[in-house]
Structure formats: structure tokens, C-alpha cells
């Protein structure tokens, strides 16, 4: 009886849903014109049917009419029917694709015209409530191989039940088309998820290197978004937990709550919202709600958690949009790009949520659109990060410039003060230096100046080959003058000698030095021994002819002895001084009031 009822209902549906000629590409492109579906609600006899032959004959089959089969949240079980025929002269293979991975229970039957009586066993029993291997083909969507012999017809029945919204986007493709579509989508998904992973890692590295918190939160936000879309696309079920159907159902609402939490924390940090403001309190509340929903998702039914968490995410997007608008009006420039990112996100999220909840068709197109939206949002968010960095850098440069300007003013003031102090110090140093290098009694240079200058003149003579002569002069019997007429008269004599030396030594580079009590020296660069002899002879003659009146009224004359040494064959200033001193000593022994040339020092062969 059931079989006859089934045949009658099948005949009725056949008149409403024409047969799709599988070997015609145009017909395959318009598969929705050949689909029929039936809705069986809880409590109806058909709701408990587990096979096509268990459906009541009075079941109403409705034609899809070219529209996508999308249904909002419901507890009903849906049946889809498609009649195919291969009118070609050879056997061919096609794949019936169901391009929506988030379905709890899906059963496929392929009933051929040659099969009589009761329906055969299901060709495929799969869905999120079964391990991934139940699909038969390692693919994130559902594929039913359909093989039809030449001029063979068959009817495909699909039973679908899910605790969420239902999207049943069907397509009939050849193996070549299936491979081409898969390769094309693989490239798109690879680029998309690869870019998100790279951006997440890049932000994580920025956080590690800079310690800036919003880089870490942006990495968290990007990674959670990528993981959610990965799960929605069926990849997580395919690669992460293929044997855990419970985790497959739990992951979607859990990741939704995680996205809401990540968006809240990142937006709060990026927009620099103070916690004590109304916006800060709202975001603080959202963060705690997100954390609570993460915990509640583990215990709530899927139908409730998916709705609540979706509303939560949309609420987060809306509130962050308002907060970003307020921050932009307050003059926070990066908020503009943040708003642009959220504007794109709002549009994409609304379309994607509408498709996921069964209010819009063409889920595959919505998925690609959502990926484009998320990609654009991530790019804009990262651009906003760049703008935020630029703004902070400009503020830092302005602060640095202001500080530098203030510092330059202070430095200028201090420099002016320092220059004045340095000038005064320089003047004092010059006076001190002059005092330290001058003999206080005679005004000639002192021993310190000679000890500093003579080595330099010796090095210059070695380097240039020009002559250098040192003459040492000593007043004869000067101790007797001090003992007889006193030190004051002795000082007068020394000043007279110094005046004569200064008068005779007129060239700019010649230096007269008093380096001892009655000991004097002449440093004569560019002067050989003969020149020095002429100078010293004149000095000795002038001193010898000077008459000075002693305190007792007596007339006193002073004589001097001299020793001359030219810098030839000497190693250094000390040896030159030693040669001149020995020559002076010789003059003393020769009876004083005379001049002696130093013996020539043998030169070391080069």
C-alpha cells in the first residue's frame, strides 16, 4: 500500500519538476528549475520517515522554481528530489555537490528506473553529526557520485535535518568541473588564509619587538576571524577534528563568541578609550559578556548559542562603530580608517549572517564575499595601525621638536653665559700662562717655557734640516756682586742683562730665556753656529762696556761667559743642552768673559 502511495506522489511531483538531462551543460547550470522539496514538521507522520518509501502519499512536493533552497531556523526535516536522465549513447559520471558544510544530518538515495519495489539502502549518510570520513570523498562539501548508463534515468532523494539554518545549494558537475572549481577555490582560500596568518604573525612579532598591546590584540582578532571562517567553510572539520562531530558543532558558536571578545579588546585598545568614560564602561561590559558567552557556549544548545553569539557579534560591531565615530569627532584621526574597516565589515557580516541563517541564497558566493570583506577589513585595520603609528610618531616628533627648541634656547642662554665665563677664564689663563712662562724679575721667558719649546724646535730642525743653535750665558762672579752690594743691586744687574738680550734678540722666532739665577739662554732657530757667535759676541761686548753705580758709589762692570752648541748629530734637546753647557763650562775655565763653541757631535750614518 505504501509503495503504491509513494508511486502516486512521485507521479504528481514528476509533473511539477521536470527531468534534468544530465548530459546537457545548460540544464545543469539551471538545476534549481528541476528541484522539488518537501517540508515535514515535527508531529507530522512524514517527519519520522527515514527513507523515500516511508513518506506518505499525501506529501506535498514543491518546485524550487529556480530559487536557492534556503530555510531559516526550524526543527523540520527537508526532503529534496531531483530526476536525472542521461540521453547520450555512453555511460557518464557526474557529481551532485551540496555546497554548504554546516548540516547535521544528510542522507542521499539514488533510485534508478530499473529498480523496482522498495527503495535501496542510502548511497551516502553523512553530516556534521557523523565523522568526516562518512562523506566518502575527502572534500569539505558534500559530493554524491552519480553514474548513469546510456539513456538511463534515476531519481535522487536527499533528506536534510539540522539544528541551525538550512542552506542547500546544489549543483551537478562533471569530474573535470569539480576539479577545476576545487582548484580555483583552493587558490582563493590559500591566498586568503595565508594572508591572514601572515598578518597575525607579523602583528605578533611587532608586539614582541615593541611591547605595544594593540599589536597582540590585532593578532588575536585576525587569528580568531580566520579560524571562524575556516570552520564555517568546513576546513576545520576536514583537517582539525574529522573524528569529533561534537567539536565540529561546538566550534562555530564558540568561535563567534571569541571573535566578539577579540573585536572588543582590540577596538578598546586601538581607539584608546579611557575606562572611566561611558564608552569605556560599555566596552568593558562587552568584554565580560564575551568571556561569559565563551563559557556558556560549552553548555548551551547549538540553536540558542549560535543565535545569541551572532547577536553579540553584531552588537559589538555596532557599538564599536559608535565609539569609533565619537573618537573621530574628538579628533582622533586613526578612528576614520577604523570606521572604514567596520563599515565594510558591517555590510559583509549582515549579508553573510543572512545567508548563514537561511535568509539569502547562494551561500558559496556569500562566503567568497565575506572573505573579501574580511580581507578588506584586515587591510584597513592594519592601515589604521600604520596611521596610528604615524600619528604617534608625529606627536613624538612634535614633542621632540618642542623639547629641542626649548633646549636650544636654554643651551643658547647657557652658551652665552659660558662664553662670557670662558672669555674671562681665557683672559685669566692668558695672564696666568704669561706669568707662568715669564720670569717675574726680568720679563724674559723662564725655564718652563724653554723646556717646552726647545724639544719642539729640535724636532722641527730634524724634520726640515734647518739649523738650530742654543747659546747659554752666565754672569761671571755674580755671587760676589750679591755678597758685596746686596741682592737688590744684583737684581738690577740681571735686569740690565735681560734688556741687552732682548735688544739683541730681535727676530720673531728667537727666544731669550732666564732659566736660573744668573743663567740665561738664547734659542736661535734658523741660525747656525757662526750666526750665534756674532750675536753672543755682540752681547758680551755690550755687557762688558756697561758701567753701573753700586750703592756705595763705586762703578761696577759685569761680564758674561757663553757656550754655543748647534743641533747637529744630537739625538734630542737634552743632548743639545748638555753640549752648550759643556761649552759654557769651558768658557768659565778659560778665564770667563769669553765664548766657546761646542765640539761637533759625530753624526750617525743614515
C-alpha positions as CSV (number, residue, x, y, z in Angstrom):
1,X,0.0,0.0,0.0
2,X,2.8,2.4,1.0
3,X,4.6,1.6,-2.3
4,X,1.5,2.5,-4.4
5,X,1.1,5.7,-2.4
6,X,4.7,6.6,-3.0
7,X,4.4,5.9,-6.7
8,X,1.3,8.2,-6.9
9,X,3.0,11.1,-5.1
10,X,6.1,10.5,-7.2
11,X,4.0,10.9,-10.4
12,X,2.5,14.1,-9.1
13,X,5.8,15.6,-8.3
14,X,7.2,14.5,-11.7
15,X,4.6,16.7,-13.4
16,X,5.8,19.7,-11.4
17,X,9.5,19.0,-11.5
18,X,10.8,18.2,-15.0
19,X,13.6,15.8,-15.6
20,X,17.1,17.2,-15.9
21,X,19.1,16.0,-18.9
22,X,22.4,15.5,-17.2
23,X,24.5,15.5,-20.3
24,X,23.3,19.0,-21.2
25,X,25.5,21.7,-19.7
26,X,22.9,24.4,-19.9
27,X,20.4,22.2,-18.0
28,X,23.0,21.5,-15.3
29,X,23.5,25.3,-14.9
30,X,19.9,25.7,-14.1
31,X,19.5,22.8,-11.7
32,X,17.2,24.8,-9.3
33,X,14.5,24.7,-12.0
34,X,14.4,20.9,-11.7
35,X,14.4,20.6,-7.9
36,X,11.4,19.7,-5.7
37,X,11.4,19.9,-2.0
38,X,9.0,18.8,0.8
39,X,8.9,20.1,4.4
40,X,8.0,17.7,7.2
41,X,7.4,19.4,10.6
42,X,7.6,17.7,14.0
43,X,4.4,15.8,14.8
44,X,3.6,15.0,11.2
45,X,3.9,11.4,10.0
46,X,6.4,12.3,7.3
47,X,8.8,13.8,9.9
48,X,9.7,10.4,11.1
49,X,10.3,8.9,7.7
50,X,13.8,7.5,7.3
51,X,13.6,6.6,3.6
52,X,11.7,7.8,0.5
53,X,9.4,4.8,0.6
54,X,8.3,5.7,4.1
55,X,7.0,9.1,3.0
56,X,3.2,9.3,2.9
57,X,1.5,9.6,-0.4
58,X,-0.2,12.9,0.5
59,X,3.1,14.6,1.0
60,X,3.3,17.9,-0.9
61,X,6.2,18.4,-3.1
62,X,7.0,22.0,-4.1
63,X,9.1,23.0,-7.0
64,X,12.1,25.2,-6.3
65,X,11.2,27.4,-9.2
66,X,14.8,28.3,-10.0
67,X,15.4,29.7,-6.4
68,X,18.0,28.5,-4.0
69,X,16.8,26.2,-1.3
70,X,17.4,28.2,1.9
71,X,15.5,27.9,5.1
72,X,15.8,29.7,8.4
73,X,16.0,28.0,11.8
74,X,13.4,25.3,12.1
75,X,13.0,21.8,13.5
76,X,11.5,20.5,10.3
77,X,13.1,17.8,8.1
78,X,13.5,18.7,4.5
79,X,13.4,16.3,1.5
80,X,14.8,17.3,-1.9
81,X,14.1,15.4,-5.1
82,X,15.9,15.6,-8.4
83,X,15.2,13.4,-11.5
84,X,18.1,12.9,-13.9
85,X,18.4,11.3,-17.3
86,X,21.4,10.5,-19.5
87,X,20.4,10.9,-23.1
88,X,23.8,10.3,-24.5
89,X,25.0,7.0,-26.1
90,X,27.6,6.2,-23.4
91,X,27.8,5.9,-19.6
92,X,28.8,9.1,-17.8
93,X,29.7,10.2,-14.3
94,X,28.7,13.4,-12.6
95,X,28.9,14.7,-9.0
96,X,26.0,16.2,-7.2
97,X,27.5,18.9,-4.9
98,X,25.9,20.3,-1.8
99,X,28.0,23.5,-1.2
100,X,27.2,24.1,2.5
101,X,29.2,22.2,5.1
102,X,27.2,23.1,8.3
103,X,24.4,20.5,8.1
104,X,23.8,18.0,10.9
105,X,22.3,15.1,9.0
106,X,22.3,14.4,5.3
107,X,21.2,11.2,3.5
108,X,21.4,10.6,-0.2
109,X,19.5,8.0,-2.2
110,X,20.0,7.3,-5.9
111,X,16.9,5.4,-7.2
112,X,17.2,4.1,-10.8
113,X,14.2,3.4,-13.0
114,X,15.4,-0.2,-13.3
115,X,15.0,-0.7,-9.5
116,X,11.5,-1.9,-8.6
117,X,9.8,-2.2,-5.2
118,X,11.2,-0.7,-2.1
119,X,14.0,1.9,-2.2
120,X,17.5,0.6,-1.9
121,X,19.8,1.4,1.0
122,X,21.1,5.0,1.2
123,X,24.0,5.8,-1.0
124,X,25.5,8.2,1.5
125,X,24.8,9.0,5.1
126,X,26.8,12.0,6.4
127,X,26.7,15.4,8.1
128,X,28.3,17.2,11.0
129,X,26.9,14.6,13.4
130,X,29.0,11.9,11.8
131,X,32.7,11.6,11.4
132,X,34.2,13.4,8.4
133,X,35.1,10.0,6.7
134,X,31.4,9.3,6.3
135,X,31.4,11.6,3.3
136,X,33.3,9.1,1.2
137,X,35.3,11.8,-0.6
138,X,37.8,13.9,1.3
139,X,36.2,17.2,0.5
140,X,34.8,20.0,2.7
141,X,31.4,20.0,0.9
142,X,29.3,17.0,0.2
143,X,29.7,15.1,-3.0
144,X,27.5,12.3,-4.3
145,X,28.8,10.4,-7.3
146,X,26.1,9.9,-10.0
147,X,26.8,7.3,-12.7
148,X,24.2,6.9,-15.4
149,X,24.3,4.4,-18.3
150,X,23.3,5.4,-21.8
151,X,19.6,6.5,-21.9
152,X,19.3,5.7,-18.2
153,X,17.1,7.8,-15.8
154,X,17.3,8.0,-12.0
155,X,15.9,10.0,-9.1
156,X,18.0,11.4,-6.3
157,X,16.4,11.9,-2.9
158,X,18.1,13.9,-0.2
159,X,16.9,14.0,3.4
160,X,18.3,17.0,5.4
161,X,17.9,17.8,9.1
162,X,19.9,20.4,11.0
163,X,19.5,22.3,14.3
164,X,20.5,25.6,12.6
165,X,19.6,27.3,9.4
166,X,19.5,25.3,6.2
167,X,21.3,26.2,3.0
168,X,21.0,23.5,0.3
169,X,22.9,24.9,-2.7
170,X,23.0,22.0,-5.1
171,X,24.9,21.7,-8.4
172,X,25.6,18.9,-10.8
173,X,29.1,19.0,-12.3
174,X,31.3,16.7,-14.3
175,X,34.5,15.4,-12.7
176,X,36.5,17.9,-14.7
177,X,34.4,20.8,-13.5
178,X,34.6,19.6,-9.9
179,X,38.4,19.5,-10.1
180,X,38.5,22.9,-11.8
181,X,36.2,24.5,-9.2
182,X,38.1,22.9,-6.4
183,X,41.5,24.1,-7.7
184,X,40.1,27.6,-8.2
185,X,38.7,27.8,-4.7
186,X,41.8,26.2,-3.2
187,X,43.9,29.0,-4.7
188,X,41.5,31.7,-3.3
189,X,41.3,30.1,0.1
190,X,45.1,29.6,0.2
191,X,45.8,33.2,-0.6
192,X,43.1,34.4,1.9
193,X,44.0,32.3,4.9
194,X,47.7,32.6,4.1
195,X,47.5,36.4,4.1
196,X,45.6,36.3,7.4
197,X,48.1,34.0,9.1
198,X,51.0,36.2,7.8
199,X,49.3,39.4,9.2
200,X,48.6,37.7,12.5
201,X,52.2,36.5,12.8
202,X,53.5,40.0,11.7
203,X,51.4,41.7,14.4
204,X,52.6,39.2,16.9
205,X,56.2,39.9,16.0
206,X,55.5,43.6,16.3
207,X,54.2,43.0,19.8
208,X,57.2,41.0,20.8
209,X,59.6,43.7,19.5
210,X,57.7,46.8,20.7
211,X,55.6,45.5,23.6
212,X,52.7,47.5,22.3
213,X,49.5,45.8,23.4
214,X,47.2,46.5,20.5
215,X,49.5,44.6,18.1
216,X,48.9,41.5,20.2
217,X,45.2,42.1,20.2
218,X,45.2,42.7,16.5
219,X,46.9,39.3,16.0
220,X,44.3,37.8,18.3
221,X,41.5,39.5,16.3
222,X,42.9,38.4,12.9
223,X,43.6,34.8,14.0
224,X,40.1,34.4,15.6
225,X,38.4,35.8,12.4
226,X,40.5,33.4,10.2
227,X,39.7,30.4,12.5
228,X,35.9,31.2,12.4
229,X,35.8,31.4,8.6
230,X,38.0,28.3,8.4
231,X,35.4,26.4,10.5
232,X,32.4,27.9,8.6
233,X,34.0,26.8,5.3
234,X,34.2,23.2,6.5
235,X,38.0,23.2,6.6
236,X,38.3,22.9,10.4
237,X,36.0,19.8,10.3
238,X,38.1,18.4,7.5
239,X,41.6,18.9,8.9
240,X,41.4,19.7,12.6
241,X,38.7,17.4,14.1
242,X,37.4,15.0,11.4
243,X,36.5,12.4,14.0
244,X,34.9,14.6,16.6
245,X,31.4,15.6,15.4
246,X,30.6,17.2,18.8
247,X,33.5,19.6,18.5
248,X,32.5,20.3,14.9
249,X,29.1,21.7,16.1
250,X,30.6,23.4,19.1
251,X,33.3,25.3,17.2
252,X,31.0,27.7,15.3
253,X,29.2,29.4,18.2
254,X,32.4,29.2,20.3
255,X,34.4,31.0,17.7
256,X,31.7,33.6,17.2
257,X,31.9,34.5,20.9
258,X,35.7,34.5,20.6
259,X,35.5,36.9,17.6
260,X,33.2,39.3,19.6
261,X,35.7,39.3,22.5
262,X,38.7,39.8,20.2
263,X,37.0,42.7,18.4
264,X,36.1,44.3,21.7
265,X,39.5,44.1,23.2
266,X,41.3,45.3,20.1
267,X,38.9,48.2,19.4
268,X,39.1,49.3,23.0
269,X,42.9,49.3,22.9
270,X,43.3,50.8,19.4
271,X,40.8,53.6,19.9
272,X,42.4,54.5,23.2
273,X,39.1,54.7,25.1
274,X,39.5,55.6,28.7
275,X,37.9,53.1,31.0
276,X,36.1,55.6,33.2
277,X,34.2,57.1,30.2
278,X,30.8,55.8,29.1
279,X,32.3,54.2,26.0
280,X,35.0,52.6,28.2
281,X,32.4,51.1,30.5
282,X,30.4,49.8,27.6
283,X,33.4,48.1,26.1
284,X,34.4,46.7,29.5
285,X,30.9,45.2,29.8
286,X,31.1,43.7,26.3
287,X,34.4,42.1,27.1
288,X,33.0,40.4,30.2
289,X,29.9,39.3,28.2
290,X,32.1,37.8,25.6
291,X,34.1,35.9,28.2
292,X,30.9,34.7,29.7
293,X,29.5,33.5,26.4
294,X,32.6,31.5,25.8
295,X,31.8,29.6,28.9
296,X,28.1,29.3,28.3
297,X,28.6,28.1,24.7
298,X,30.1,24.9,26.2
299,X,26.8,24.0,27.9
300,X,24.1,25.8,25.8
301,X,22.3,24.0,22.9
302,X,23.6,24.9,19.5
303,X,20.4,26.5,18.3
304,X,20.5,29.0,21.2
305,X,24.2,29.7,21.3
306,X,24.5,30.3,17.6
307,X,21.7,32.9,17.7
308,X,22.9,34.6,21.0
309,X,26.6,34.7,19.9
310,X,25.6,36.1,16.4
311,X,23.6,38.9,18.1
312,X,26.5,39.5,20.4
313,X,29.0,39.9,17.5
314,X,26.6,42.2,15.6
315,X,26.1,44.3,18.8
316,X,29.9,44.5,19.2
317,X,30.3,45.7,15.7
318,X,27.6,48.3,16.2
319,X,28.9,49.6,19.5
320,X,32.5,49.8,18.2
321,X,31.2,51.8,15.2
322,X,29.5,54.3,17.5
323,X,32.6,54.5,19.7
324,X,34.9,55.0,16.7
325,X,32.6,57.7,15.4
326,X,32.8,59.5,18.7
327,X,36.6,59.2,18.8
328,X,36.8,60.5,15.3
329,X,34.8,63.6,16.2
330,X,37.0,64.1,19.2
331,X,39.9,64.5,16.7
332,X,41.4,61.0,16.9
333,X,42.5,60.6,13.3
334,X,43.1,56.8,13.1
335,X,39.4,56.3,14.0
336,X,38.5,57.3,10.5
337,X,40.2,54.2,9.0
338,X,38.9,52.1,11.8
339,X,35.4,53.3,10.8
340,X,36.0,52.5,7.2
341,X,37.1,49.0,8.2
342,X,34.0,48.5,10.3
343,X,31.7,49.9,7.6
344,X,32.9,47.2,5.2
345,X,32.7,44.6,8.0
346,X,29.1,45.6,8.8
347,X,27.9,45.2,5.3
348,X,29.7,41.9,4.8
349,X,28.6,40.5,8.2
350,X,25.0,41.3,7.6
351,X,25.0,39.5,4.2
352,X,26.9,36.6,5.5
353,X,24.8,36.2,8.5
354,X,21.6,36.4,6.4
355,X,23.0,33.6,4.1
356,X,24.1,31.5,7.1
357,X,20.7,31.8,8.8
358,X,18.8,31.0,5.6
359,X,17.5,34.4,4.6
360,X,19.7,34.7,1.5
361,X,20.7,32.2,-1.1
362,X,23.9,31.5,-3.0
363,X,25.9,30.7,0.2
364,X,29.1,30.0,-1.8
365,X,29.0,33.5,-3.2
366,X,28.4,35.0,0.2
367,X,31.3,33.0,1.6
368,X,33.7,34.4,-1.1
369,X,32.2,37.9,-0.5
370,X,32.8,37.5,3.3
371,X,36.4,36.5,2.7
372,X,36.8,39.6,0.5
373,X,35.1,41.7,3.2
374,X,37.3,40.3,6.0
375,X,40.4,40.8,3.8
376,X,39.5,44.4,3.2
377,X,38.7,44.9,6.8
378,X,42.0,43.4,7.9
379,X,43.9,45.5,5.4
380,X,42.1,48.7,6.5
381,X,42.7,47.8,10.2
382,X,46.4,47.3,9.6
383,X,46.4,50.6,7.6
384,X,44.7,52.2,10.6
385,X,47.5,50.8,12.7
386,X,50.0,52.4,10.3
387,X,48.2,55.7,10.6
388,X,48.1,55.4,14.3
389,X,51.8,54.8,14.4
390,X,52.3,57.7,12.1
391,X,50.2,59.9,14.3
392,X,52.1,58.8,17.4
393,X,55.4,59.4,15.6
394,X,54.3,62.9,14.6
395,X,53.3,63.6,18.2
396,X,56.7,62.3,19.3
397,X,58.5,64.4,16.7
398,X,56.5,67.5,17.8
399,X,57.3,66.9,21.4
400,X,60.9,66.2,20.5
401,X,61.0,69.4,18.3
402,X,59.4,71.4,21.1
403,X,61.8,70.0,23.7
404,X,64.7,70.6,21.3
405,X,63.6,74.2,20.7
406,X,63.4,74.8,24.4
407,X,66.7,73.0,24.9
408,X,68.3,75.1,22.2
409,X,67.1,78.3,23.9
410,X,68.4,77.1,27.2
411,X,71.6,76.0,25.6
412,X,71.9,79.3,23.8
413,X,71.5,81.1,27.1
414,X,73.9,78.8,28.9
415,X,76.3,79.0,25.9
416,X,76.2,82.8,26.1
417,X,76.9,82.6,29.8
418,X,79.5,80.0,29.3
419,X,81.2,82.1,26.5
420,X,81.4,85.0,28.8
421,X,82.8,82.9,31.6
422,X,85.2,81.2,29.1
423,X,86.4,84.6,27.8
424,X,87.1,85.7,31.3
425,X,88.7,82.4,32.1
426,X,90.8,82.7,28.9
427,X,91.9,86.1,29.8
428,X,92.8,84.9,33.3
429,X,94.5,81.9,31.8
430,X,96.5,84.0,29.4
431,X,97.6,86.2,32.2
432,X,98.4,83.1,34.3
433,X,100.2,81.5,31.3
434,X,102.1,84.6,30.7
435,X,103.0,84.8,34.3
436,X,103.9,81.1,34.4
437,X,106.1,81.3,31.3
438,X,107.7,84.7,32.1
439,X,110.4,85.5,34.6
440,X,109.0,87.9,37.1
441,X,112.2,89.8,37.6
442,X,113.5,90.3,34.1
443,X,110.4,89.8,31.9
444,X,112.2,87.2,29.8
445,X,110.8,83.7,29.3
446,X,111.6,81.3,32.1
447,X,112.9,77.7,32.3
448,X,109.4,76.2,31.9
449,X,109.0,77.8,28.5
450,X,112.4,76.7,27.4
451,X,111.8,73.1,28.5
452,X,108.6,73.1,26.4
453,X,109.9,74.9,23.4
454,X,113.3,73.5,22.9
455,X,112.2,69.9,22.2
456,X,109.8,71.2,19.6
457,X,112.5,73.2,17.9
458,X,114.8,70.2,17.8
459,X,112.1,68.0,16.2
460,X,111.5,70.8,13.6
461,X,115.2,71.0,12.8
462,X,115.3,67.2,12.4
463,X,112.4,67.3,10.1
464,X,113.3,70.3,8.0
465,X,117.1,70.1,8.1
466,X,117.4,73.8,9.0
467,X,119.9,74.9,11.7
468,X,119.1,75.4,15.3
469,X,121.6,76.9,17.8
470,X,121.4,77.1,21.6
471,X,123.5,79.6,23.5
472,X,123.9,79.5,27.3
473,X,125.2,82.7,29.0
474,X,126.2,83.0,32.6
475,X,127.2,86.2,34.6
476,X,130.7,85.9,35.9
477,X,131.3,86.1,39.7
478,X,127.7,87.1,40.3
479,X,127.7,85.7,43.8
480,X,130.4,88.3,44.7
481,X,128.2,91.1,43.4
482,X,125.3,89.9,45.6
483,X,127.5,89.4,48.6
484,X,129.2,92.8,48.2
485,X,126.4,95.1,47.2
486,X,123.3,93.1,48.1
487,X,120.6,91.3,46.2
488,X,118.8,94.4,45.1
489,X,121.9,95.6,43.2
490,X,122.2,92.1,41.9
491,X,118.6,92.2,40.6
492,X,119.4,95.5,38.9
493,X,122.3,93.9,37.1
494,X,120.1,90.9,36.0
495,X,117.5,93.4,34.6
496,X,120.3,95.2,32.7
497,X,121.5,91.9,31.2
498,X,117.9,90.9,30.3
499,X,117.4,94.3,28.5
500,X,120.5,93.8,26.5
501,X,119.5,90.3,25.5
502,X,116.0,91.4,24.5
503,X,117.5,94.2,22.4
504,X,120.0,91.9,20.6
505,X,117.5,89.1,20.0
506,X,115.1,90.8,17.6
507,X,113.9,88.1,15.2
508,X,110.3,86.9,15.9
509,X,111.3,83.3,16.5
510,X,114.4,84.0,18.6
511,X,113.8,83.5,22.3
512,X,115.7,84.9,25.3
513,X,115.3,82.9,28.5
514,X,116.4,83.3,32.1
515,X,116.5,79.7,33.3
516,X,118.5,80.2,36.5
517,X,119.6,82.8,39.0
518,X,122.2,84.5,36.7
519,X,121.9,82.0,33.9
520,X,120.4,82.9,30.5
521,X,119.8,81.1,27.3
522,X,119.2,82.0,23.7
523,X,117.1,79.7,21.4
524,X,118.0,80.6,17.8
525,X,116.1,78.7,15.1
526,X,117.3,79.0,11.5
527,X,120.7,80.2,12.9
528,X,124.0,78.3,12.6
529,X,127.0,78.5,14.9
530,X,128.5,81.4,13.1
531,X,125.4,83.5,13.4
532,X,125.1,82.6,17.1
533,X,128.7,83.6,17.7
534,X,128.1,87.0,16.1
535,X,125.0,87.5,18.3
536,X,126.7,86.4,21.5
537,X,129.9,88.3,20.8
538,X,127.9,91.5,20.5
539,X,126.0,90.7,23.7
540,X,129.2,90.0,25.7
541,X,130.8,93.2,24.3
542,X,127.8,95.4,25.2
543,X,127.6,94.0,28.7
544,X,131.3,94.4,29.2
545,X,131.2,98.1,28.4
546,X,128.2,98.9,30.6
547,X,129.0,100.9,33.8
548,X,126.7,100.6,36.8
549,X,126.9,102.6,40.0
550,X,126.8,100.4,43.1
551,X,125.0,101.6,46.3
552,X,128.4,102.5,47.7
553,X,129.1,104.9,44.8
554,X,131.5,102.6,43.1
555,X,131.4,101.9,39.4
556,X,130.8,98.2,38.6
557,X,131.0,96.3,35.4
558,X,129.6,92.8,34.7
559,X,131.0,90.2,32.3
560,X,129.4,87.0,31.0
561,X,130.7,83.7,29.7
562,X,128.9,81.9,26.8
563,X,128.7,78.4,25.4
564,X,127.3,77.7,21.9
565,X,126.0,74.4,20.5
566,X,124.4,73.8,17.1
567,X,121.8,70.9,16.8
568,X,123.9,68.7,14.6
569,X,124.3,65.0,15.4
570,X,122.4,65.3,18.7
571,X,119.6,62.9,19.5
572,X,117.4,65.3,21.4
573,X,117.1,68.6,23.2
574,X,118.8,67.2,26.3
575,X,122.0,66.3,24.4
576,X,122.0,69.8,22.8
577,X,121.6,71.5,26.1
578,X,124.4,69.3,27.5
579,X,126.7,70.3,24.7
580,X,126.0,74.0,25.2
581,X,126.5,73.6,29.0
582,X,129.9,71.9,28.5
583,X,130.9,74.7,26.2
584,X,129.9,77.3,28.8
585,X,131.8,75.3,31.4
586,X,134.9,75.5,29.1
587,X,134.5,79.3,28.9
588,X,134.4,79.5,32.7
589,X,137.7,77.6,32.9
590,X,139.3,79.7,30.2
591,X,139.1,82.7,32.3
592,X,135.5,83.9,31.8
593,X,134.2,86.8,29.7
594,X,134.6,84.6,26.6
595,X,132.7,82.5,24.2
596,X,133.2,78.8,23.4
597,X,131.8,76.7,20.6
598,X,130.8,73.2,21.5
599,X,132.6,70.4,19.9
600,X,130.9,68.9,16.9
601,X,129.0,65.7,17.6
602,X,129.7,62.9,15.1
603,X,126.5,62.3,13.1
604,X,125.1,58.8,12.9
605,X,125.1,57.4,9.3
606,X,121.7,57.2,7.8
